[in-house]
Amino acid sequence: MRTRTVAALVLLLVAFAGAGAVAFWTLPGGGAALTELWVSDTARDNDFNHHGVGAADGVVVAPVTGLQGQDDLTRRSCSLTRLDAADGSVRWWAGVPPARCFSHALTKPAVADLDGDGEPEVVAGTTENATVAFAASDGRELFRIPTRAYGYAQPVVADVVGDARPEIVASDVSGDVVVAAANGTVRWRGNVSSLVYASPVVTDLDGDGAREVVVAGREETVAYDADGSVLWRRGVGANDAAAATVDGEVRIVVAGNDGVVALDGATGARAWHRSAEGSPSMGALADADDDGAPEAYVGEAGSLLRAFDAADGSEEWRTRLATADGSVTPPAVLADLDGDGEPSLVAVTNGGTVSVLDPETGSERATYQRDVPIWTGATPTNLTATPGEELLVRYGDGRVVALEYGE
């Protein structure tokens, strides 16, 4: 949190337990706070869990990983784990062989109804060099799609080919891209000539009513037509990518070692470029302040968060999220936390803090802290009957914390 606000914060509660030290703050005069609903019993003997939680339709699934070289690794040490949405207890787990167990063993999963039966499935990349689909009800493996290397980015489930049925769009860390039908049958494969950490983007790039696929790698970003043919390749690297409409045209904004770059969706031409410190992250690209133009919310080294106008790249505001420097700043996300239809910005830091911010100004509304590192963005989802979304926060020790925002 910013230095100028630290002295004004009111400490409501500090609790020391096996799950780690916890602190809750609210801003004076505000009345809103982040309240802990539950903490999952999925601890691992490391602080490096950094693949996010997947959630939809009451299904919560977390990739939980041990570290290679630790003694007594079992198949459960690295496992995809479904948590009960009400209390965080473990409902089932699907493990990775100990020889394949390390910090990238499982991607953030996608949760979606693949076959149209009204019941969701879970899709995740694994270090078994496959993207695997599981039944959300009991964790049964349904099928796997072979990949050349292990997956890093969350797969996407979306209708790519325009047949009103979903496809699975996935990548592996080596740059291979695969689009498969909902039963795992491969429709086409592509390749990005660099490491891929960013989740694919599926959108209509050129306004023709058909969807395309954009995959951003560390050295280039590639757009594919629905049949897998390449529309354009640009030498712009990224850790994160997202799409938004700016003045009636689609724009792809990417954030990575090349800074923050906006590309014309139809041609891949650069619209603007802004430098950024370290290895920036971006988890939100939307008109969250209702000014008529989307903003890109970008985290930089040292817990710095900046808002860029997606139209021209101008900086709208910046804020420092914590007094201590961090090696990376995980991506901030947008969430409707009180059910009023207006999004809040949710930012996390390596120091273990979760902050709710005003997306128009960057000012803080409430903060929660647990004395464990956070390396990835929070996941908004509906867990309770209370209006608004709750937050699932993936901590480095393997635990997931569910938070509710309110008075």
N, C-alpha and C positions, 0 to 999 in steps of 0.2 A: 504494500500500500504506500501511498505517497507520504513523504516525510512530514509535510505540513499537516496531515490529518491524523498522524499517529497519536499525538498528545491528546487529541479530542475524542478519541474512541473510548467507549465505555465497555469494560470487560464484564460480560454477563456470567460466564461460567468457565472454569478450568477443571477438567477432570483427567486424572491419571489412571490409566487402565492398561491391560495387556495390548489393547489395540493402538496404544500410543497416546501422547498428550494431546488434548483437544481444547481449543479455545473458540468461543463465539463472540463476535462483536456486532454491534449495530451503531449506526451513526447518530449522534445526538440530534434530537428533533425529528428523526425519521420514523422510528417505530418498527421498521421492518427488520427481519433477521433471517439468517439461514439456520434451520433447526435440523439436527441429525435424526433421521428416522431409523436407520440401522447401519451396522458395519458387518460385512460378510466375514465368515470364518474360513478364509481362503489364504491365510498368510503363507509366505514362502521365505526362506532364509536368504533374502537379498533385497536390495532397494531399486532394482532395475526393471521391474514390470512396467512396460510403456506402450502396450497395445490396448486400445480403448475398448469400452464396453459397447456391445450391440444391444439394442432394445427396440421393441415395437409390439403393440397389441398385448401388453401385459407380459411379454416374454423378455427376460433379462439374461444375457449370456456374456460371460467374461472369459477372455483368455488369461490363464494363470500359468506362470512359468517359473521353473527353477533355473539353476545355472549349471552349464556343463562343467564337469570336473568335481562337483559336489559329491560327497559320499552318499550311498544308499538312495540314488535316484530310482524312482519307480515310474510306471506308466502314468500314474496320477500326478507326478511332479510337474509335468507340463501338460495341462489339460484344458479343454474347452468346458466351461462349467456353467450350467444353467442355475440361476439363483431365483428363489421365490421372491416375487415382487413385493410381498407384504412384509417379510422379515429378513430377507437376505440369506436364508438357509439354502443349502445345496440340494437341488432336486435331482440332478444327474451330472455326470462328467464323462467326457470322451478323451482319452489320453493319447499321447504321442510316445513312441518307444524311447526309452532312456538314452539310447545312442543319438537320437535326434532332438534331445531336450536341451534347449538353450533359450536365450532371451527373445529370439524371434520365432519361437516354435509355432505360434499361432497368430494370425492377423486379427484385427478387430472384425468381428463377424457381422454379416448382413442378416437381418431377420425380415422375412417376407414370405407371402403365400406364393409358392412357385407353381403349383398345379391347379389352383383355382377351387380347392375344396373347402376354403374358409379356414383352414388351419395353417399356421405359419411353419416355415422351414428355416433352418440356420445354415448359412454358407460362410466358410472361412478357408483361408489359405493355410497350409501347414508346411513344416520342414520335411515332410515325407514327399515333397515335390508334387503337390497336388492341391487343387481347390476341392473341398469336400462339402457335401450337403448332408445335413442331419435332420431327423424329425425333431421338431421342437418339443413334442410331447414327452419323449422318452430317450432322446439322444441316439437312436438307431442311425447308423450310417446308411444313407440312401444311394449315393453314388459318389464317385470322385472323378475329377477332370485332371489328367496328368499335366504337369508343367515342367519346364526344364530345370528350374531352381525353386527355392522356397518363396512363398508369398510374403510380402511386407505390408502392402496396402489393403484396406478394406475392399472386398468385392462390391460391385453394384448390381442390383437387380432392377431391370428396366426393359421396356419394349424397345428394342433396337431396330428390328427389321420391319416393324409396322404391321404385324399380324394380330395385334391386340392380345398377345401373350408375352409373358416376361422372358427375357434372356438373362443369363449370368455373364457379367463382364468382369474379368479378373486379369491381373498381371502378376508376374513374379519379379523378384529383385534383379534378375539378369536383364530385364527389358522385354521379355516375351509377353504378348497380349493374347487373350483368348476370349471369344464370345461363344457361349454354348446355350443350347435350348434348355428349358426348365427340367428336362430329364437327364441332362448332362451330355447330350450329343453335341459335338463341336460343330459350330457353323463356320467359323473362320479363325485364323490365327494371324497375328502381326508381330512386329518387333520394333522396339525403341532402342536405339543404339547407345544405351547408358543404363545405369542403375535406376530403378523405379521405386520411389517411396510414396508417391502421390496416388490417391484413389482415382479411378477413371471418372470422367465427366461424360454424361449422356445428355445431349440437347440438340435442338434444331439450330445448327450454326448459320444457315443461310436463308432462313425464312421460307423454305419450300414445302414445309409441312412434314418432312421426313427427319428422323433423328440421326445424328452422327455421334461418334465416340472420339473423345480427346484424351490422350494419355501423356502426362508430363513426366519426363525422366530428369536425371540430374544434369544432362547435357543438351537434351533436345525435347521439344514438344511436338507431338504428331497428332494430326486429325485424320480419322478414318471415315469413309462412307459406310452406310449400313451393310454393304456387302464385303467390307474389309479392304477395299481399294483405298490407297492413300490420297487424301485431298491436299494436304500440305505438311511439310516438315520445316520446323524453324529451330535454329540453334539457340534456344532459350531454355535454361535448366530450371527445375523447380522441385520443391518438397511438397507443395500443395497447389491445387488448381481448382478454380470454380468458374461458373458462367453466370452472367447477368445481362439484362437488356438495358442498353444505354442509348437514348434517343432513337428507339425503334430498331436498333441493331444489336446482335449478340456480341458480347465481348468476353473473351477468356482472360482472366487475371491469374497470374501465377506468381508464387513467392518462393525464393530459394537463394542459392549462392550468387545468382545474377541480380539480386535485388527483387523489386516488385515490378512486373512487366504486364502491360495490357496488350492483348493481341486481338485484331479483328477476327471474328469467328469465321467469316466466309473465306478470307484469304490468308490469315495468319500474319498479316502485316502488323508491325508494332504501332500501337496508338500512343503509348507513353512508357517511360521507364523511370523508376526512382530507386536510388541506392538505399541499402539497408545494412545495418550492422549484423555481423555474425551470420547465422543461418536462419533467416526469418521464417515464420509460420503464418498460415492464414486458414481460419476455420469458418469465416463468415464473410459473405459478399452479398449485401442486400441493402435496400433502402430502409434502414432501421430507424432513422430519425425523421422519416416522412417529409423529406425536402424535395422529393421528386427524382432523385438520382441515387443509385446504389453506392454504398461505401464498402471498401475493402478494409477489414480490421486485421492488422498485421502485428504480430509479436516479434520483438527483436531481443538480442542478447541484453542481459542486465534487467530483465523484467520490464522492458519498455513496450508499451502498446500504442500504436498509431492508427488513426483513421484517415484513409485516402479517398478522395472523390474518384469514383471509377470512370467518370467522364474525361477528366484531364489529369488525374494523378496528384492534384493539389492536396496538401495535408490539411485536414479539418481540425484535428486536435491530437495531442499526445499526452500520455500519463505514465508515471512510473508506478508499477504495481507493488513493489517491495523495496525496502531499504537495502537489502543484501543483493549483491550481484548474483545472477544465475547464468549457467552455461548456455541454456536455451530458454526461450519463453514458449510454452506450448500454445497451440492455437486457441484463440477465444471463439466462443460460439454464441449464437443468438437463441433465446428461449422465451416463450410466453409464460412467465412464472406465476402470474396471478390471474390468468384467464381473461384479461381485458382486451386481448387482441393486439396489444402493444408489446413488442419484444424488448427484453433486457439483454445486455451483453454480459456474458459469464466468462471470466478470465481466471486462470490458475497460474501458479508459479512453482518453480523448483523447491521453494521453501515450504510447500505444503498448504498454501493459502488458496481459497476459493473466494472470489469477489464478484458481486453483482454490481454492474456499472450502468450508468445512463449512456445509451449509445449516441446521444446527441452531443454530450460534453465530455464523457469519460469520467465523470465524478462517481464516487463510490456510494453505494446504497447499503450494502451489508457485506460482511466478511466472515468466513469460517476458516479455522486453521487446525491442522493436525500435524504433529511434528515428524512427518515422513515426506520424502520428495514426491512430486508429481511431475510426470514427463509427457503427458498427453492431455488433450482437451476433454472437458466434461461431456457427458451424453445427456441431453434433455429427453424426458419421456414422461408418460402419464403413469403414476404408480398408485394414486389414491383417488377417492371420489371428490376431493377438494378441487375447485377450478384451478386451472393452470398446470404447467409441467413441473415435475420434480427433476433433480439432477443426480446423475450417477457419476461419481468421481473415482477414477482408477488411480490408486496410490501405488508407489513403487514397491511396497512390501507384499503385493499381491491382493490386498484387501480392496473391496469396493465399498464406498460410503454413499448412502442415499441421503440427499438433503432436500428439505422443503423450505420454500421462501414464503414469508408471510409476517403478519403482525405479531 
